[in-house]
Amino acid sequence: MRDLDRDDVLLVSIARDGMIYLGSDQMNETGMVENLRLRLDHGAERKLYVQADGRARYLSVSKVLDAASAAGIYQIAFLVDQRKDIPR
């Protein structure tokens, strides 16, 4: 997706162990809300891209969605990788 090449893109990654990263910075829910609001104030697009490990618990994803909502972001795009090892 070409939108992900922008410098001000809001990309959240959720690791298998539930750790949440905004860009390359590790975040907790409170810190993420504040950081998202700050980035929005500096002109970031009001769209959040979420990249979650398939083994991450939904609770971690839910925390990200709650933080986005609290920051005023309602456009969410989930990024998924197509598994290449599935026989056809």
PDB file with SEQRES, HELIX, SHEET and CRYST1 records, atoms N, CA, C and O in Angstrom:
SEQRES   1 A   88  MET ARG ASP LEU ASP ARG ASP ASP VAL LEU LEU VAL SER          
SEQRES   2 A   88  ILE ALA ARG ASP GLY MET ILE TYR LEU GLY SER ASP GLN          
SEQRES   3 A   88  MET ASN GLU THR GLY MET VAL GLU ASN LEU ARG LEU ARG          
SEQRES   4 A   88  LEU ASP HIS GLY ALA GLU ARG LYS LEU TYR VAL GLN ALA          
SEQRES   5 A   88  ASP GLY ARG ALA ARG TYR LEU SER VAL SER LYS VAL LEU          
SEQRES   6 A   88  ASP ALA ALA SER ALA ALA GLY ILE TYR GLN ILE ALA PHE          
SEQRES   7 A   88  LEU VAL ASP GLN ARG LYS ASP ILE PRO ARG                      
HELIX    1 AA1 ARG A    2  ASP A    5  5                                   4    
HELIX    2 AA2 GLU A   29  ASP A   41  1                                  13    
HELIX    3 AA3 TYR A   58  ALA A   71  1                                  14    
SHEET    1 AA1 5 ASP A  25  MET A  27  0                                        
SHEET    2 AA1 5 ILE A  20  LEU A  22 -1                                        
SHEET    3 AA1 5 LEU A  10  ILE A  14 -1                                        
SHEET    4 AA1 5 LYS A  47  ALA A  52  1                                        
SHEET    5 AA1 5 GLN A  75  LEU A  79  1                                        
CRYST1    1.000    1.000    1.000  90.00  90.00  90.00 P 1           1          
ATOM      1  N   MET A   1       0.835  -1.175   0.000  1.00  0.00           N  
ATOM      2  CA  MET A   1       0.000   0.000   0.000  1.00  0.00           C  
ATOM      3  C   MET A   1       0.878   1.237   0.000  1.00  0.00           C  
ATOM      4  O   MET A   1       1.764   1.384   0.842  1.00  0.00           O  
ATOM      5  N   ARG A   2       0.631   2.101  -0.928  1.00  0.00           N  
ATOM      6  CA  ARG A   2       1.486   3.280  -1.056  1.00  0.00           C  
ATOM      7  C   ARG A   2       1.325   4.255   0.099  1.00  0.00           C  
ATOM      8  O   ARG A   2       2.249   5.020   0.379  1.00  0.00           O  
ATOM      9  N   ASP A   3       0.170   4.254   0.789  1.00  0.00           N  
ATOM     10  CA  ASP A   3      -0.021   5.152   1.931  1.00  0.00           C  
ATOM     11  C   ASP A   3       0.969   4.870   3.054  1.00  0.00           C  
ATOM     12  O   ASP A   3       1.289   5.767   3.835  1.00  0.00           O  
ATOM     13  N   LEU A   4       1.451   3.653   3.143  1.00  0.00           N  
ATOM     14  CA  LEU A   4       2.372   3.285   4.220  1.00  0.00           C  
ATOM     15  C   LEU A   4       3.764   3.878   4.031  1.00  0.00           C  
ATOM     16  O   LEU A   4       4.580   3.828   4.951  1.00  0.00           O  
ATOM     17  N   ASP A   5       4.051   4.437   2.861  1.00  0.00           N  
ATOM     18  CA  ASP A   5       5.351   5.035   2.604  1.00  0.00           C  
ATOM     19  C   ASP A   5       5.478   6.446   3.178  1.00  0.00           C  
ATOM     20  O   ASP A   5       6.573   7.006   3.220  1.00  0.00           O  
ATOM     21  N   ARG A   6       4.370   7.012   3.614  1.00  0.00           N  
ATOM     22  CA  ARG A   6       4.387   8.370   4.149  1.00  0.00           C  
ATOM     23  C   ARG A   6       5.122   8.407   5.486  1.00  0.00           C  
ATOM     24  O   ARG A   6       5.117   7.430   6.236  1.00  0.00           O  
ATOM     25  N   ASP A   7       5.751   9.539   5.773  1.00  0.00           N  
ATOM     26  CA  ASP A   7       6.483   9.694   7.036  1.00  0.00           C  
ATOM     27  C   ASP A   7       5.550   9.813   8.231  1.00  0.00           C  
ATOM     28  O   ASP A   7       5.924   9.451   9.347  1.00  0.00           O  
ATOM     29  N   ASP A   8       4.340  10.318   8.010  1.00  0.00           N  
ATOM     30  CA  ASP A   8       3.425  10.565   9.122  1.00  0.00           C  
ATOM     31  C   ASP A   8       2.358   9.483   9.276  1.00  0.00           C  
ATOM     32  O   ASP A   8       1.351   9.702   9.949  1.00  0.00           O  
ATOM     33  N   VAL A   9       2.566   8.327   8.664  1.00  0.00           N  
ATOM     34  CA  VAL A   9       1.585   7.255   8.755  1.00  0.00           C  
ATOM     35  C   VAL A   9       1.515   6.719  10.189  1.00  0.00           C  
ATOM     36  O   VAL A   9       2.531   6.614  10.875  1.00  0.00           O  
ATOM     37  N   LEU A  10       0.314   6.387  10.619  1.00  0.00           N  
ATOM     38  CA  LEU A  10       0.106   5.838  11.955  1.00  0.00           C  
ATOM     39  C   LEU A  10       0.000   4.321  11.837  1.00  0.00           C  
ATOM     40  O   LEU A  10      -1.052   3.788  11.483  1.00  0.00           O  
ATOM     41  N   LEU A  11       1.084   3.641  12.133  1.00  0.00           N  
ATOM     42  CA  LEU A  11       1.159   2.189  12.014  1.00  0.00           C  
ATOM     43  C   LEU A  11       1.398   1.587  13.389  1.00  0.00           C  
ATOM     44  O   LEU A  11       2.390   1.888  14.053  1.00  0.00           O  
ATOM     45  N   VAL A  12       0.472   0.730  13.803  1.00  0.00           N  
ATOM     46  CA  VAL A  12       0.604   0.033  15.080  1.00  0.00           C  
ATOM     47  C   VAL A  12       0.859  -1.437  14.794  1.00  0.00           C  
ATOM     48  O   VAL A  12       0.164  -2.050  13.983  1.00  0.00           O  
ATOM     49  N   SER A  13       1.842  -1.990  15.451  1.00  0.00           N  
ATOM     50  CA  SER A  13       2.146  -3.416  15.335  1.00  0.00           C  
ATOM     51  C   SER A  13       1.877  -4.077  16.676  1.00  0.00           C  
ATOM     52  O   SER A  13       2.212  -3.538  17.730  1.00  0.00           O  
ATOM     53  N   ILE A  14       1.266  -5.254  16.617  1.00  0.00           N  
ATOM     54  CA  ILE A  14       0.995  -6.018  17.828  1.00  0.00           C  
ATOM     55  C   ILE A  14       1.736  -7.339  17.707  1.00  0.00           C  
ATOM     56  O   ILE A  14       1.471  -8.135  16.807  1.00  0.00           O  
ATOM     57  N   ALA A  15       2.667  -7.561  18.625  1.00  0.00           N  
ATOM     58  CA  ALA A  15       3.489  -8.765  18.597  1.00  0.00           C  
ATOM     59  C   ALA A  15       2.736  -9.951  19.193  1.00  0.00           C  
ATOM     60  O   ALA A  15       1.697  -9.791  19.834  1.00  0.00           O  
ATOM     61  N   ARG A  16       3.271 -11.116  18.971  1.00  0.00           N  
ATOM     62  CA  ARG A  16       2.663 -12.358  19.481  1.00  0.00           C  
ATOM     63  C   ARG A  16       2.461 -12.316  20.992  1.00  0.00           C  
ATOM     64  O   ARG A  16       1.470 -12.834  21.508  1.00  0.00           O  
ATOM     65  N   ASP A  17       3.405 -11.697  21.696  1.00  0.00           N  
ATOM     66  CA  ASP A  17       3.337 -11.649  23.154  1.00  0.00           C  
ATOM     67  C   ASP A  17       2.448 -10.514  23.669  1.00  0.00           C  
ATOM     68  O   ASP A  17       2.361 -10.300  24.879  1.00  0.00           O  
ATOM     69  N   GLY A  18       1.790  -9.786  22.766  1.00  0.00           N  
ATOM     70  CA  GLY A  18       0.887  -8.719  23.163  1.00  0.00           C  
ATOM     71  C   GLY A  18       1.531  -7.344  23.259  1.00  0.00           C  
ATOM     72  O   GLY A  18       0.849  -6.362  23.550  1.00  0.00           O  
ATOM     73  N   MET A  19       2.835  -7.263  23.019  1.00  0.00           N  
ATOM     74  CA  MET A  19       3.503  -5.966  23.049  1.00  0.00           C  
ATOM     75  C   MET A  19       2.988  -5.126  21.883  1.00  0.00           C  
ATOM     76  O   MET A  19       2.795  -5.629  20.776  1.00  0.00           O  
ATOM     77  N   ILE A  20       2.769  -3.845  22.146  1.00  0.00           N  
ATOM     78  CA  ILE A  20       2.203  -2.937  21.161  1.00  0.00           C  
ATOM     79  C   ILE A  20       3.251  -1.888  20.803  1.00  0.00           C  
ATOM     80  O   ILE A  20       3.904  -1.321  21.679  1.00  0.00           O  
ATOM     81  N   TYR A  21       3.402  -1.640  19.502  1.00  0.00           N  
ATOM     82  CA  TYR A  21       4.377  -0.674  19.009  1.00  0.00           C  
ATOM     83  C   TYR A  21       3.685   0.321  18.094  1.00  0.00           C  
ATOM     84  O   TYR A  21       2.932  -0.065  17.200  1.00  0.00           O  
ATOM     85  N   LEU A  22       3.941   1.595  18.319  1.00  0.00           N  
ATOM     86  CA  LEU A  22       3.501   2.646  17.413  1.00  0.00           C  
ATOM     87  C   LEU A  22       4.740   3.076  16.659  1.00  0.00           C  
ATOM     88  O   LEU A  22       5.626   3.726  17.214  1.00  0.00           O  
ATOM     89  N   GLY A  23       4.797   2.708  15.391  1.00  0.00           N  
ATOM     90  CA  GLY A  23       6.048   2.849  14.664  1.00  0.00           C  
ATOM     91  C   GLY A  23       7.035   1.870  15.268  1.00  0.00           C  
ATOM     92  O   GLY A  23       6.781   0.666  15.288  1.00  0.00           O  
ATOM     93  N   SER A  24       8.148   2.367  15.757  1.00  0.00           N  
ATOM     94  CA  SER A  24       9.132   1.490  16.403  1.00  0.00           C  
ATOM     95  C   SER A  24       9.158   1.683  17.918  1.00  0.00           C  
ATOM     96  O   SER A  24       9.987   1.089  18.607  1.00  0.00           O  
ATOM     97  N   ASP A  25       8.247   2.514  18.438  1.00  0.00           N  
ATOM     98  CA  ASP A  25       8.207   2.807  19.865  1.00  0.00           C  
ATOM     99  C   ASP A  25       7.223   1.892  20.581  1.00  0.00           C  
ATOM    100  O   ASP A  25       6.060   1.790  20.189  1.00  0.00           O  
ATOM    101  N   GLN A  26       7.695   1.226  21.634  1.00  0.00           N  
ATOM    102  CA  GLN A  26       6.812   0.377  22.432  1.00  0.00           C  
ATOM    103  C   GLN A  26       5.862   1.273  23.220  1.00  0.00           C  
ATOM    104  O   GLN A  26       6.276   2.289  23.779  1.00  0.00           O  
ATOM    105  N   MET A  27       4.585   0.893  23.260  1.00  0.00           N  
ATOM    106  CA  MET A  27       3.564   1.722  23.896  1.00  0.00           C  
ATOM    107  C   MET A  27       2.694   0.902  24.834  1.00  0.00           C  
ATOM    108  O   MET A  27       2.519  -0.304  24.655  1.00  0.00           O  
ATOM    109  N   ASN A  28       2.150   1.584  25.841  1.00  0.00           N  
ATOM    110  CA  ASN A  28       1.030   1.024  26.578  1.00  0.00           C  
ATOM    111  C   ASN A  28      -0.203   1.794  26.101  1.00  0.00           C  
ATOM    112  O   ASN A  28      -0.080   2.731  25.313  1.00  0.00           O  
ATOM    113  N   GLU A  29      -1.380   1.409  26.568  1.00  0.00           N  
ATOM    114  CA  GLU A  29      -2.605   2.018  26.050  1.00  0.00           C  
ATOM    115  C   GLU A  29      -2.660   3.527  26.318  1.00  0.00           C  
ATOM    116  O   GLU A  29      -3.012   4.300  25.427  1.00  0.00           O  
ATOM    117  N   THR A  30      -2.320   3.941  27.519  1.00  0.00           N  
ATOM    118  CA  THR A  30      -2.368   5.361  27.866  1.00  0.00           C  
ATOM    119  C   THR A  30      -1.380   6.163  27.034  1.00  0.00           C  
ATOM    120  O   THR A  30      -1.720   7.215  26.491  1.00  0.00           O  
ATOM    121  N   GLY A  31      -0.171   5.668  26.939  1.00  0.00           N  
ATOM    122  CA  GLY A  31       0.846   6.355  26.146  1.00  0.00           C  
ATOM    123  C   GLY A  31       0.487   6.425  24.675  1.00  0.00           C  
ATOM    124  O   GLY A  31       0.823   7.389  23.988  1.00  0.00           O  
ATOM    125  N   MET A  32      -0.201   5.391  24.196  1.00  0.00           N  
ATOM    126  CA  MET A  32      -0.576   5.375  22.787  1.00  0.00           C  
ATOM    127  C   MET A  32      -1.618   6.443  22.486  1.00  0.00           C  
ATOM    128  O   MET A  32      -1.531   7.108  21.453  1.00  0.00           O  
ATOM    129  N   VAL A  33      -2.601   6.623  23.364  1.00  0.00           N  
ATOM    130  CA  VAL A  33      -3.619   7.650  23.156  1.00  0.00           C  
ATOM    131  C   VAL A  33      -2.956   9.017  23.072  1.00  0.00           C  
ATOM    132  O   VAL A  33      -3.242   9.791  22.158  1.00  0.00           O  
ATOM    133  N   GLU A  34      -2.085   9.317  24.007  1.00  0.00           N  
ATOM    134  CA  GLU A  34      -1.397  10.611  24.027  1.00  0.00           C  
ATOM    135  C   GLU A  34      -0.535  10.787  22.775  1.00  0.00           C  
ATOM    136  O   GLU A  34      -0.527  11.859  22.170  1.00  0.00           O  
ATOM    137  N   ASN A  35       0.181   9.746  22.395  1.00  0.00           N  
ATOM    138  CA  ASN A  35       1.060   9.825  21.235  1.00  0.00           C  
ATOM    139  C   ASN A  35       0.254   9.979  19.945  1.00  0.00           C  
ATOM    140  O   ASN A  35       0.637  10.752  19.066  1.00  0.00           O  
ATOM    141  N   LEU A  36      -0.856   9.252  19.825  1.00  0.00           N  
ATOM    142  CA  LEU A  36      -1.701   9.390  18.637  1.00  0.00           C  
ATOM    143  C   LEU A  36      -2.250  10.806  18.535  1.00  0.00           C  
ATOM    144  O   LEU A  36      -2.235  11.398  17.456  1.00  0.00           O  
ATOM    145  N   ARG A  37      -2.731  11.355  19.639  1.00  0.00           N  
ATOM    146  CA  ARG A  37      -3.260  12.727  19.626  1.00  0.00           C  
ATOM    147  C   ARG A  37      -2.184  13.724  19.221  1.00  0.00           C  
ATOM    148  O   ARG A  37      -2.444  14.645  18.447  1.00  0.00           O  
ATOM    149  N   LEU A  38      -0.985  13.542  19.741  1.00  0.00           N  
ATOM    150  CA  LEU A  38       0.123  14.431  19.398  1.00  0.00           C  
ATOM    151  C   LEU A  38       0.437  14.362  17.905  1.00  0.00           C  
ATOM    152  O   LEU A  38       0.628  15.389  17.254  1.00  0.00           O  
ATOM    153  N   ARG A  39       0.487  13.150  17.376  1.00  0.00           N  
ATOM    154  CA  ARG A  39       0.780  12.992  15.942  1.00  0.00           C  
ATOM    155  C   ARG A  39      -0.334  13.576  15.078  1.00  0.00           C  
ATOM    156  O   ARG A  39      -0.064  14.157  14.027  1.00  0.00           O  
ATOM    157  N   LEU A  40      -1.580  13.427  15.516  1.00  0.00           N  
ATOM    158  CA  LEU A  40      -2.695  14.025  14.784  1.00  0.00           C  
ATOM    159  C   LEU A  40      -2.600  15.544  14.805  1.00  0.00           C  
ATOM    160  O   LEU A  40      -2.892  16.199  13.805  1.00  0.00           O  
ATOM    161  N   ASP A  41      -2.195  16.104  15.933  1.00  0.00           N  
ATOM    162  CA  ASP A  41      -2.023  17.553  16.035  1.00  0.00           C  
ATOM    163  C   ASP A  41      -0.937  18.064  15.094  1.00  0.00           C  
ATOM    164  O   ASP A  41      -0.959  19.221  14.674  1.00  0.00           O  
ATOM    165  N   HIS A  42       0.014  17.189  14.769  1.00  0.00           N  
ATOM    166  CA  HIS A  42       1.103  17.564  13.857  1.00  0.00           C  
ATOM    167  C   HIS A  42       0.806  17.187  12.407  1.00  0.00           C  
ATOM    168  O   HIS A  42       1.706  17.191  11.568  1.00  0.00           O  
ATOM    169  N   GLY A  43      -0.457  16.860  12.110  1.00  0.00           N  
ATOM    170  CA  GLY A  43      -0.860  16.672  10.720  1.00  0.00           C  
ATOM    171  C   GLY A  43      -0.928  15.251  10.207  1.00  0.00           C  
ATOM    172  O   GLY A  43      -1.086  15.051   9.003  1.00  0.00           O  
ATOM    173  N   ALA A  44      -0.818  14.269  11.060  1.00  0.00           N  
ATOM    174  CA  ALA A  44      -0.917  12.880  10.599  1.00  0.00           C  
ATOM    175  C   ALA A  44      -2.343  12.610  10.110  1.00  0.00           C  
ATOM    176  O   ALA A  44      -3.305  13.202  10.600  1.00  0.00           O  
ATOM    177  N   GLU A  45      -2.454  11.724   9.155  1.00  0.00           N  
ATOM    178  CA  GLU A  45      -3.754  11.326   8.624  1.00  0.00           C  
ATOM    179  C   GLU A  45      -4.559  10.629   9.722  1.00  0.00           C  
ATOM    180  O   GLU A  45      -3.998   9.888  10.529  1.00  0.00           O  
ATOM    181  N   ARG A  46      -5.862  10.863   9.752  1.00  0.00           N  
ATOM    182  CA  ARG A  46      -6.738  10.246  10.762  1.00  0.00           C  
ATOM    183  C   ARG A  46      -7.115   8.829  10.349  1.00  0.00           C  
ATOM    184  O   ARG A  46      -8.294   8.484  10.270  1.00  0.00           O  
ATOM    185  N   LYS A  47      -6.114   8.029  10.092  1.00  0.00           N  
ATOM    186  CA  LYS A  47      -6.307   6.626   9.730  1.00  0.00           C  
ATOM    187  C   LYS A  47      -5.207   5.825  10.406  1.00  0.00           C  
ATOM    188  O   LYS A  47      -4.034   6.193  10.353  1.00  0.00           O  
ATOM    189  N   LEU A  48      -5.593   4.734  11.037  1.00  0.00           N  
ATOM    190  CA  LEU A  48      -4.643   3.892  11.746  1.00  0.00           C  
ATOM    191  C   LEU A  48      -4.501   2.566  11.027  1.00  0.00           C  
ATOM    192  O   LEU A  48      -5.494   1.914  10.705  1.00  0.00           O  
ATOM    193  N   TYR A  49      -3.283   2.176  10.779  1.00  0.00           N  
ATOM    194  CA  TYR A  49      -2.983   0.879  10.182  1.00  0.00           C  
ATOM    195  C   TYR A  49      -2.553  -0.060  11.300  1.00  0.00           C  
ATOM    196  O   TYR A  49      -1.664   0.268  12.086  1.00  0.00           O  
ATOM    197  N   VAL A  50      -3.177  -1.217  11.367  1.00  0.00           N  
ATOM    198  CA  VAL A  50      -2.895  -2.185  12.419  1.00  0.00           C  
ATOM    199  C   VAL A  50      -2.331  -3.447  11.788  1.00  0.00           C  
ATOM    200  O   VAL A  50      -2.942  -4.042  10.900  1.00  0.00           O  
ATOM    201  N   GLN A  51      -1.170  -3.841  12.257  1.00  0.00           N  
ATOM    202  CA  GLN A  51      -0.509  -5.059  11.805  1.00  0.00           C  
ATOM    203  C   GLN A  51      -0.329  -5.940  13.035  1.00  0.00           C  
ATOM    204  O   GLN A  51       0.507  -5.654  13.893  1.00  0.00           O  
ATOM    205  N   ALA A  52      -1.111  -7.008  13.120  1.00  0.00           N  
ATOM    206  CA  ALA A  52      -1.077  -7.866  14.310  1.00  0.00           C  
ATOM    207  C   ALA A  52      -0.598  -9.267  13.949  1.00  0.00           C  
ATOM    208  O   ALA A  52      -0.963  -9.816  12.909  1.00  0.00           O  
ATOM    209  N   ASP A  53       0.220  -9.828  14.818  1.00  0.00           N  
ATOM    210  CA  ASP A  53       0.611 -11.223  14.666  1.00  0.00           C  
ATOM    211  C   ASP A  53      -0.649 -12.066  14.802  1.00  0.00           C  
ATOM    212  O   ASP A  53      -1.485 -11.797  15.664  1.00  0.00           O  
ATOM    213  N   GLY A  54      -0.789 -13.064  13.975  1.00  0.00           N  
ATOM    214  CA  GLY A  54      -1.970 -13.914  13.992  1.00  0.00           C  
ATOM    215  C   GLY A  54      -2.171 -14.662  15.293  1.00  0.00           C  
ATOM    216  O   GLY A  54      -3.268 -15.152  15.563  1.00  0.00           O  
ATOM    217  N   ARG A  55      -1.124 -14.759  16.106  1.00  0.00           N  
ATOM    218  CA  ARG A  55      -1.219 -15.467  17.390  1.00  0.00           C  
ATOM    219  C   ARG A  55      -1.421 -14.518  18.558  1.00  0.00           C  
ATOM    220  O   ARG A  55      -1.500 -14.961  19.704  1.00  0.00           O  
ATOM    221  N   ALA A  56      -1.506 -13.215  18.288  1.00  0.00           N  
ATOM    222  CA  ALA A  56      -1.733 -12.241  19.361  1.00  0.00           C  
ATOM    223  C   ALA A  56      -3.158 -12.382  19.876  1.00  0.00           C  
ATOM    224  O   ALA A  56      -4.073 -12.694  19.115  1.00  0.00           O  
ATOM    225  N   ARG A  57      -3.338 -12.153  21.157  1.00  0.00           N  
ATOM    226  CA  ARG A  57      -4.672 -12.245  21.757  1.00  0.00           C  
ATOM    227  C   ARG A  57      -5.516 -11.047  21.337  1.00  0.00           C  
ATOM    228  O   ARG A  57      -4.998  -9.953  21.112  1.00  0.00           O  
ATOM    229  N   TYR A  58      -6.814 -11.273  21.236  1.00  0.00           N  
ATOM    230  CA  TYR A  58      -7.709 -10.197  20.833  1.00  0.00           C  
ATOM    231  C   TYR A  58      -7.683  -9.046  21.832  1.00  0.00           C  
ATOM    232  O   TYR A  58      -7.923  -7.903  21.443  1.00  0.00           O  
ATOM    233  N   LEU A  59      -7.403  -9.304  23.090  1.00  0.00           N  
ATOM    234  CA  LEU A  59      -7.350  -8.246  24.088  1.00  0.00           C  
ATOM    235  C   LEU A  59      -6.367  -7.155  23.668  1.00  0.00           C  
ATOM    236  O   LEU A  59      -6.644  -5.970  23.851  1.00  0.00           O  
ATOM    237  N   SER A  60      -5.232  -7.542  23.113  1.00  0.00           N  
ATOM    238  CA  SER A  60      -4.243  -6.557  22.659  1.00  0.00           C  
ATOM    239  C   SER A  60      -4.790  -5.737  21.502  1.00  0.00           C  
ATOM    240  O   SER A  60      -4.592  -4.523  21.449  1.00  0.00           O  
ATOM    241  N   VAL A  61      -5.474  -6.390  20.578  1.00  0.00           N  
ATOM    242  CA  VAL A  61      -6.075  -5.685  19.444  1.00  0.00           C  
ATOM    243  C   VAL A  61      -7.151  -4.731  19.953  1.00  0.00           C  
ATOM    244  O   VAL A  61      -7.257  -3.598  19.482  1.00  0.00           O  
ATOM    245  N   SER A  62      -7.933  -5.185  20.900  1.00  0.00           N  
ATOM    246  CA  SER A  62      -8.999  -4.371  21.478  1.00  0.00           C  
ATOM    247  C   SER A  62      -8.435  -3.114  22.141  1.00  0.00           C  
ATOM    248  O   SER A  62      -9.026  -2.040  22.031  1.00  0.00           O  
ATOM    249  N   LYS A  63      -7.314  -3.236  22.817  1.00  0.00           N  
ATOM    250  CA  LYS A  63      -6.676  -2.076  23.448  1.00  0.00           C  
ATOM    251  C   LYS A  63      -6.278  -1.040  22.405  1.00  0.00           C  
ATOM    252  O   LYS A  63      -6.432   0.161  22.627  1.00  0.00           O  
ATOM    253  N   VAL A  64      -5.769  -1.501  21.274  1.00  0.00           N  
ATOM    254  CA  VAL A  64      -5.377  -0.594  20.197  1.00  0.00           C  
ATOM    255  C   VAL A  64      -6.609   0.117  19.637  1.00  0.00           C  
ATOM    256  O   VAL A  64      -6.582   1.327  19.415  1.00  0.00           O  
ATOM    257  N   LEU A  65      -7.682  -0.631  19.411  1.00  0.00           N  
ATOM    258  CA  LEU A  65      -8.905  -0.034  18.881  1.00  0.00           C  
ATOM    259  C   LEU A  65      -9.493   0.973  19.861  1.00  0.00           C  
ATOM    260  O   LEU A  65      -9.985   2.021  19.444  1.00  0.00           O  
ATOM    261  N   ASP A  66      -9.450   0.672  21.153  1.00  0.00           N  
ATOM    262  CA  ASP A  66      -9.936   1.604  22.171  1.00  0.00           C  
ATOM    263  C   ASP A  66      -9.090   2.878  22.194  1.00  0.00           C  
ATOM    264  O   ASP A  66      -9.627   3.980  22.303  1.00  0.00           O  
ATOM    265  N   ALA A  67      -7.778   2.728  22.093  1.00  0.00           N  
ATOM    266  CA  ALA A  67      -6.886   3.886  22.094  1.00  0.00           C  
ATOM    267  C   ALA A  67      -7.132   4.754  20.861  1.00  0.00           C  
ATOM    268  O   ALA A  67      -7.139   5.982  20.951  1.00  0.00           O  
ATOM    269  N   ALA A  68      -7.333   4.114  19.713  1.00  0.00           N  
ATOM    270  CA  ALA A  68      -7.612   4.870  18.486  1.00  0.00           C  
ATOM    271  C   ALA A  68      -8.900   5.671  18.638  1.00  0.00           C  
ATOM    272  O   ALA A  68      -8.953   6.845  18.273  1.00  0.00           O  
ATOM    273  N   SER A  69      -9.917   5.047  19.168  1.00  0.00           N  
ATOM    274  CA  SER A  69     -11.200   5.720  19.374  1.00  0.00           C  
ATOM    275  C   SER A  69     -11.054   6.892  20.342  1.00  0.00           C  
ATOM    276  O   SER A  69     -11.609   7.965  20.107  1.00  0.00           O  
ATOM    277  N   ALA A  70     -10.316   6.691  21.420  1.00  0.00           N  
ATOM    278  CA  ALA A  70     -10.097   7.753  22.401  1.00  0.00           C  
ATOM    279  C   ALA A  70      -9.321   8.924  21.803  1.00  0.00           C  
ATOM    280  O   ALA A  70      -9.480  10.065  22.237  1.00  0.00           O  
ATOM    281  N   ALA A  71      -8.479   8.639  20.803  1.00  0.00           N  
ATOM    282  CA  ALA A  71      -7.697   9.691  20.150  1.00  0.00           C  
ATOM    283  C   ALA A  71      -8.478  10.354  19.014  1.00  0.00           C  
ATOM    284  O   ALA A  71      -8.018  11.340  18.437  1.00  0.00           O  
ATOM    285  N   GLY A  72      -9.660   9.815  18.692  1.00  0.00           N  
ATOM    286  CA  GLY A  72     -10.469  10.401  17.621  1.00  0.00           C  
ATOM    287  C   GLY A  72     -10.219   9.811  16.252  1.00  0.00           C  
ATOM    288  O   GLY A  72     -10.516  10.443  15.239  1.00  0.00           O  
ATOM    289  N   ILE A  73      -9.676   8.604  16.209  1.00  0.00           N  
ATOM    290  CA  ILE A  73      -9.409   7.921  14.931  1.00  0.00           C  
ATOM    291  C   ILE A  73     -10.447   6.832  14.757  1.00  0.00           C  
ATOM    292  O   ILE A  73     -10.584   5.949  15.603  1.00  0.00           O  
ATOM    293  N   TYR A  74     -11.180   6.898  13.651  1.00  0.00           N  
ATOM    294  CA  TYR A  74     -12.231   5.915  13.408  1.00  0.00           C  
ATOM    295  C   TYR A  74     -12.025   5.141  12.112  1.00  0.00           C  
ATOM    296  O   TYR A  74     -12.771   4.205  11.824  1.00  0.00           O  
ATOM    297  N   GLN A  75     -11.027   5.521  11.333  1.00  0.00           N  
ATOM    298  CA  GLN A  75     -10.684   4.754  10.137  1.00  0.00           C  
ATOM    299  C   GLN A  75      -9.534   3.821  10.501  1.00  0.00           C  
ATOM    300  O   GLN A  75      -8.432   4.266  10.822  1.00  0.00           O  
ATOM    301  N   ILE A  76      -9.809   2.536  10.444  1.00  0.00           N  
ATOM    302  CA  ILE A  76      -8.820   1.527  10.806  1.00  0.00           C  
ATOM    303  C   ILE A  76      -8.624   0.607   9.606  1.00  0.00           C  
ATOM    304  O   ILE A  76      -9.592   0.148   9.000  1.00  0.00           O  
ATOM    305  N   ALA A  77      -7.376   0.347   9.275  1.00  0.00           N  
ATOM    306  CA  ALA A  77      -7.056  -0.601   8.210  1.00  0.00           C  
ATOM    307  C   ALA A  77      -6.199  -1.708   8.812  1.00  0.00           C  
ATOM    308  O   ALA A  77      -5.163  -1.439   9.419  1.00  0.00           O  
ATOM    309  N   PHE A  78      -6.633  -2.949   8.642  1.00  0.00           N  
ATOM    310  CA  PHE A  78      -5.864  -4.093   9.132  1.00  0.00           C  
ATOM    311  C   PHE A  78      -4.996  -4.608   7.999  1.00  0.00           C  
ATOM    312  O   PHE A  78      -5.478  -4.837   6.890  1.00  0.00           O  
ATOM    313  N   LEU A  79      -3.720  -4.787   8.283  1.00  0.00           N  
ATOM    314  CA  LEU A  79      -2.772  -5.303   7.302  1.00  0.00           C  
ATOM    315  C   LEU A  79      -2.566  -6.785   7.565  1.00  0.00           C  
ATOM    316  O   LEU A  79      -2.303  -7.193   8.696  1.00  0.00           O  
ATOM    317  N   VAL A  80      -2.685  -7.579   6.529  1.00  0.00           N  
ATOM    318  CA  VAL A  80      -2.508  -9.023   6.660  1.00  0.00           C  
ATOM    319  C   VAL A  80      -1.519  -9.523   5.625  1.00  0.00           C  
ATOM    320  O   VAL A  80      -1.439  -9.006   4.510  1.00  0.00           O  
ATOM    321  N   ASP A  81      -0.773 -10.533   6.016  1.00  0.00           N  
ATOM    322  CA  ASP A  81       0.142 -11.204   5.098  1.00  0.00           C  
ATOM    323  C   ASP A  81      -0.529 -12.462   4.585  1.00  0.00           C  
ATOM    324  O   ASP A  81      -1.155 -13.201   5.345  1.00  0.00           O  
ATOM    325  N   GLN A  82      -0.398 -12.694   3.316  1.00  0.00           N  
ATOM    326  CA  GLN A  82      -0.921 -13.914   2.716  1.00  0.00           C  
ATOM    327  C   GLN A  82       0.083 -15.026   2.991  1.00  0.00           C  
ATOM    328  O   GLN A  82       1.264 -14.895   2.672  1.00  0.00           O  
ATOM    329  N   ARG A  83      -0.385 -16.116   3.579  1.00  0.00           N  
ATOM    330  CA  ARG A  83       0.514 -17.255   3.819  1.00  0.00           C  
ATOM    331  C   ARG A  83       0.868 -17.888   2.482  1.00  0.00           C  
ATOM    332  O   ARG A  83       0.004 -18.128   1.639  1.00  0.00           O  
ATOM    333  N   LYS A  84       2.133 -18.147   2.311  1.00  0.00           N  
ATOM    334  CA  LYS A  84       2.599 -18.697   1.053  1.00  0.00           C  
ATOM    335  C   LYS A  84       2.774 -20.220   1.118  1.00  0.00           C  
ATOM    336  O   LYS A  84       2.998 -20.853   0.086  1.00  0.00           O  
ATOM    337  N   ASP A  85       2.676 -20.814   2.306  1.00  0.00           N  
ATOM    338  CA  ASP A  85       2.938 -22.240   2.457  1.00  0.00           C  
ATOM    339  C   ASP A  85       1.661 -23.083   2.404  1.00  0.00           C  
ATOM    340  O   ASP A  85       1.701 -24.277   2.701  1.00  0.00           O  
ATOM    341  N   ILE A  86       0.547 -22.488   2.037  1.00  0.00           N  
ATOM    342  CA  ILE A  86      -0.714 -23.240   1.952  1.00  0.00           C  
ATOM    343  C   ILE A  86      -0.790 -23.889   0.566  1.00  0.00           C  
ATOM    344  O   ILE A  86      -0.763 -23.198  -0.452  1.00  0.00           O  
ATOM    345  N   PRO A  87      -0.885 -25.230   0.537  1.00  0.00           N  
ATOM    346  CA  PRO A  87      -0.978 -25.885  -0.778  1.00  0.00           C  
ATOM    347  C   PRO A  87      -2.327 -25.580  -1.428  1.00  0.00           C  
ATOM    348  O   PRO A  87      -3.353 -25.463  -0.757  1.00  0.00           O  
ATOM    349  N   ARG A  88      -2.291 -25.459  -2.725  1.00  0.00           N  
ATOM    350  CA  ARG A  88      -3.522 -25.139  -3.471  1.00  0.00           C  
ATOM    351  C   ARG A  88      -4.010 -26.345  -4.210  1.00  0.00           C  
ATOM    352  O   ARG A  88      -5.031 -26.278  -4.894  1.00  0.00           O  
TER     353      ARG A  88                                                      
END                                                                             
